[in-house]
Amino acid sequence: MPCEEFTSKIDEYKNIRKQKKLFGTFGFRGVVNEGIGAEKARRAGAALAEYLGEGKTIAIGKDPRISSPMLEQALIEGIVDHGCNALSLGIITPNALSLQVAGKADAGVMITASHNPPEYNGIKCLSKSGRGFSPQEDLALEKIFFSDLMKKGKKGKKLSDDGTCDRYRAHIVQYVRKLFPAEPLKIVVDGGGGSASSVTPETLESLGHEVVRFNCEYDGMFRERNPEPTDANLEKLKKLVIRENADMGVAHDGDGDRTAFVDGNGKFIQGDVSAAIIADHVLRQSKDREKKIAVTIAFSNIIEHVAEVLGAEVIYTPVGEPYLAQVKLLCGAQVGLEEHGSVLLEWSREGPMLAGVMAGILSKEGKTLSELVASYPGYHQIKDAKMVSENMDINRLMERLKHEIPEDYERATDMDGVRVDYSDGWFLVRASGTEPKIRVFSEGKTEKRALQLSRIAMEGLERAMIRG
């Protein structure tokens, strides 16, 4: 049965997305000194302080981008000037911030542009529980952001804590050891020059693995590679895994909330596949009688296979971490998955923890990563995109698109963009939450079918744009 507590809110979520002027899928970001700068960060800090109320504490984490210190300073000024305390935690991953907020603060802010190029940066807000702000909370905060903000008579305090990374590493080790054995593996870690560079290698070593470090020094310009850990961006890692005769490779993005895997043959593992494998094995350890998996609307049908074997329910959400967190909260889902490989085991995207979990799964199963992947059904995916003008009415475009698709499909949903399902595949057309582009995903049981579905989607999109 669908989770009514969540599905009943879908129309409200869609309406909120139309109203938003600042927040995207999760937080807001842009090119520094164009789409985001010191004044915007200062105002965000002030608005959050006003939203929480005087005397509350806001924990702040950041990724190593060269613009992060400037934005943090401005954010702290806004927080302190409006009566709240600012607790600076330094360069950390989002999940480390999530854990600290839940234990030491009333809200959190992560300064990061995640997988975007170095000229970008952004701000994400976390609630007291450590999960991302809900759509309703986003909208309430936006209204304050765009209102007249007056400084408080009493200032807050500037605080700091440099022990967050140590506590986060210990948390990962405890979690993984509880679920999986740790037979020593040889693992190459590409930290991406980002926040996870000082977490993943040390955590894996604490679990008994041999680690080869690559690109594991903070680099705010991401000189070694583009921070998004895609197949095309990980050529050096793939070659290094083969050269080192390693069991697998692990790569992260700028803030360490994305984790990509490479098998011992140097082959990139699609994010849907690695996330589904992790969810499968974590849920096998779960003692909950009702198993529920939250996935975004862009996720592979591999999850339907996993759910069938487990006897689990799949609950689909709009794209974005906060929606997955809402399903965990409202419906009791044990895990939340995104198509690029991110997994929510607790309240936010895991990064370094996934490396330890995957190594534990391989140890438990006694298989290589390539053998493990081969034990699941394969699907073929095509990911494309089309740039659009920033002033285009996306909602109107999506409505036109519905009338440009041949009606030979089994079902369709406009939960987030337009997803159309067939017996042998599906496609999704939706607006990016971070860039002026329309993303087109397709998946088929064969590569030929995936290409056909991608073409149907792209041609429909082009007709919708022309007739607009």
Buried (B, 14 or more C-beta within 10 A) or exposed (E): EEBEEBBEBBEEBBEBBEEEEBBBBBBBBBBBEEBBBBEBBBBBBBBBBBBBEEBBBBBBBBBBBEBBBBBBEBBBBBBBBBBBBBBBBBBBBBBBBBBBBBEBBBBBBBBBBBBBBBBBBBBBBBBEBBBBBBBEBBBBBBEBBEEEBEEBEEBBEEBEBEEBBEEBBEBBBEBBBEBBBBBEBBBBBBBBBBBBBBBBBBBBBBBBBBBBBBBBEBBBEBEBBBBBBBBEBBEBBBBBBBEBEBBBBBBBBBBBBBBBBBBBEBBBBBBBBBBBBBBBBBBEEBEEEEBBBBBBBBBBBBBBBBBEEBEBBBBBBBBBBBBBBBBBBBBBBBBBBBBBBBBBBBBBBBBBBBBBBBBBBBBBBEBBBEEBBEEBEEBBBBBBEEEBEEEBEBEEBBEBBBEBBEEEBEEEBBBBBBBBBBEBBBBBBBBBBBBEEBBBBBBBBEEEBBBBBBBBBBEBBEBBBEEE
